[in-house]
């Protein structure tokens, strides 16, 4: 079973250094490494080349569309298993790769995704969201759907038949995995394949990201639910209640006041993205 690791990068210093160092420490070293860089200007591209990847190339930042980039990278690889690991996803031990690909021993498994823990500087809200989304997987197993391409792997044979969708800028991993799920394909979460990966977004970045995810969600699930109460206020309130008890337990009293604002912005961004998509394509 030949393995190809595809690493996407754009201005990921200093994280990319530690990610590449951990690649070199994996118990499995028989892999092909491809690096695709989206016009880094912080030294990420030059550093990656020092690690002598098997394939390395750059694209223009304005040409970055996730599905298109991953499809193009996969065509250049020769592995039976395509491992996707973002440059800022730092494996936490030497067994990350072995743990990640182990479920493929089951021929029914077509894709896997690993566990993500936050960086030390992550805000308490981000820490809480990651703990719920990842961890032992019990919480997200009750959700309609969850998947993350940030550290993941896919059977090449399945990707060749069902490539990634190239028309959305966000949630391409959710679109692909949801499509596979609807076909009855088996996708496995691997809690012991752990990477460190998180972002603290400012106000503008928060709204932009969730707006993009809202547009993608409207496309993926095809639901027209643009009600302000049910789509913004109710979910924001429910999450704020969970935030309150989590932050109280952690002693993060200042964040108790900030959390409801963040949740309103989060849900508004998603709602706005849905509204823009549905207004353009469903009216």
WOBEL-V228556 format. One record per residue. PHI is phi in whole degrees, -180 to 180 (NA if undefined). OMEGA is omega as a letter, one per 40 degrees, with the letter a starting at -180 (none if undefined). Layout:
phi=PHI omega=OMEGA
phi=PHI omega=OMEGA
This chain:
phi=NA omega=a
phi=-83 omega=a
phi=-114 omega=i
phi=-119 omega=i
phi=-103 omega=i
phi=-106 omega=a
phi=-115 omega=i
phi=-92 omega=a
phi=-145 omega=i
phi=-157 omega=i
phi=50 omega=a
phi=-108 omega=i
phi=-69 omega=e
phi=-92 omega=a
phi=-61 omega=a
phi=-59 omega=i
phi=-60 omega=a
phi=-74 omega=i
phi=-63 omega=i
phi=-66 omega=i
phi=-61 omega=a
phi=-72 omega=i
phi=-58 omega=a
phi=-69 omega=a
phi=-97 omega=a
phi=-65 omega=i
phi=-65 omega=i
phi=-98 omega=i
phi=-114 omega=a
phi=-87 omega=i
phi=-142 omega=i
phi=-102 omega=a
phi=-112 omega=i
phi=-116 omega=i
phi=-118 omega=i
phi=-118 omega=a
phi=-113 omega=a
phi=-96 omega=i
phi=69 omega=i
phi=-61 omega=i
phi=-124 omega=a
phi=-106 omega=a
phi=99 omega=a
phi=-60 omega=a
phi=-65 omega=a
phi=-66 omega=i
phi=-64 omega=a
phi=-59 omega=a
phi=-66 omega=i
phi=-65 omega=i
phi=-88 omega=i
phi=50 omega=i
phi=-63 omega=a
phi=-68 omega=i
phi=-138 omega=i
phi=-150 omega=i
phi=-157 omega=i
phi=-115 omega=i
phi=-126 omega=i
phi=-75 omega=a
phi=-54 omega=a
phi=-71 omega=i
phi=-94 omega=a
phi=-79 omega=i
phi=-125 omega=a
phi=-47 omega=a
phi=-61 omega=i
phi=-66 omega=a
phi=-65 omega=a
phi=-68 omega=i
phi=-63 omega=a
phi=-64 omega=i
phi=-64 omega=a
phi=-62 omega=i
phi=-66 omega=a
phi=-89 omega=a
phi=-94 omega=i
phi=-119 omega=a
phi=-71 omega=i
phi=-76 omega=i
phi=-117 omega=i
phi=-100 omega=i
phi=-98 omega=i
phi=-109 omega=i
phi=-142 omega=a
phi=-63 omega=a
phi=-61 omega=a
phi=-98 omega=i
phi=-100 omega=a
phi=-93 omega=i
phi=-56 omega=a
phi=-95 omega=i
phi=-159 omega=a
phi=-79 omega=a
phi=-103 omega=a
phi=-52 omega=a
phi=-67 omega=i
phi=-61 omega=i
phi=-66 omega=a
phi=-63 omega=a
phi=-92 omega=a
phi=-56 omega=a
phi=-59 omega=i
phi=-71 omega=i
phi=-63 omega=i
phi=-85 omega=a
phi=-63 omega=i
phi=-81 omega=a
phi=-77 omega=a
phi=-108 omega=i
phi=-160 omega=i
phi=-139 omega=i
phi=-143 omega=a
phi=-98 omega=a
phi=-87 omega=i
phi=-123 omega=i
phi=-113 omega=a
phi=-82 omega=i
phi=-74 omega=a
phi=-58 omega=a
phi=-91 omega=a
phi=-64 omega=i
phi=-67 omega=a
phi=-57 omega=i
phi=-66 omega=i
phi=-65 omega=i
phi=-57 omega=a
phi=-64 omega=a
phi=-64 omega=i
phi=-69 omega=i
phi=-62 omega=i
phi=-73 omega=a
phi=-74 omega=a
phi=-113 omega=i
phi=58 omega=a
phi=-83 omega=i
phi=86 omega=a
phi=-69 omega=a
phi=-73 omega=a
phi=-69 omega=i
phi=-67 omega=i
phi=-93 omega=i
phi=-79 omega=i
phi=-56 omega=a
phi=-165 omega=i
phi=-155 omega=i
phi=-167 omega=i
phi=-142 omega=i
phi=-82 omega=a
phi=-55 omega=i
phi=-137 omega=a
phi=-162 omega=i
phi=-154 omega=a
phi=-138 omega=i
phi=-67 omega=a
phi=-60 omega=a
phi=-61 omega=i
phi=-75 omega=i
phi=-60 omega=a
phi=-61 omega=i
phi=-81 omega=a
phi=-131 omega=a
phi=-68 omega=i
phi=-72 omega=i
phi=-71 omega=a
phi=-109 omega=a
phi=-112 omega=i
phi=-124 omega=a
phi=-94 omega=i
phi=-130 omega=i
phi=59 omega=i
phi=-63 omega=i
phi=-71 omega=i
phi=-67 omega=a
phi=-59 omega=a
phi=-65 omega=a
phi=-68 omega=i
phi=-66 omega=i
phi=-61 omega=i
phi=-67 omega=a
phi=-63 omega=i
phi=-65 omega=i
phi=-89 omega=a
phi=83 omega=a
phi=-75 omega=a
phi=-97 omega=i
phi=-120 omega=a
phi=-121 omega=i
phi=-90 omega=a
phi=-117 omega=a
phi=-65 omega=a
phi=-96 omega=i
phi=-103 omega=a
phi=-107 omega=i
phi=-127 omega=i
phi=-96 omega=a
phi=-167 omega=i
phi=-164 omega=i
phi=-135 omega=i
phi=-102 omega=a
phi=-88 omega=i
phi=-79 omega=a
phi=-57 omega=a
phi=-64 omega=a
phi=-66 omega=a
phi=-62 omega=a
phi=-65 omega=a
phi=-61 omega=a
phi=-65 omega=a
phi=-71 omega=i
phi=-65 omega=i
phi=-62 omega=i
phi=-68 omega=i
phi=-64 omega=i
phi=-60 omega=a
phi=-64 omega=i
phi=-62 omega=i
phi=-63 omega=i
phi=-69 omega=a
phi=-65 omega=a
phi=-96 omega=i
phi=64 omega=a
phi=-102 omega=i
phi=-104 omega=a
phi=-122 omega=a
phi=-108 omega=i
phi=-79 omega=a
phi=-60 omega=a
phi=-68 omega=a
phi=-77 omega=a
phi=-101 omega=a
phi=-122 omega=a
phi=-67 omega=a
phi=-65 omega=i
phi=-64 omega=i
phi=-64 omega=i
phi=-65 omega=a
phi=-61 omega=a
phi=-70 omega=i
phi=-65 omega=i
phi=-65 omega=i
phi=-63 omega=i
phi=-58 omega=a
phi=-56 omega=a
phi=-70 omega=i
phi=-65 omega=a
phi=-68 omega=i
phi=-64 omega=i
phi=-65 omega=a
phi=-86 omega=a
phi=76 omega=a
phi=-94 omega=a
phi=-67 omega=i
phi=-62 omega=a
phi=-75 omega=i
phi=-62 omega=i
phi=-77 omega=a
phi=-78 omega=a
phi=-56 omega=a
phi=-61 omega=i
phi=-64 omega=i
phi=-61 omega=a
phi=-68 omega=i
phi=-65 omega=i
phi=-63 omega=i
phi=-60 omega=a
phi=-71 omega=i
phi=-64 omega=i
phi=-59 omega=i
phi=-63 omega=i
phi=-61 omega=a
phi=-63 omega=i
phi=-62 omega=i
phi=-61 omega=a
phi=-61 omega=a
phi=-66 omega=a
phi=-66 omega=a
phi=-66 omega=i
phi=-66 omega=a
phi=-80 omega=a
phi=-115 omega=a
phi=-119 omega=i
phi=-116 omega=none
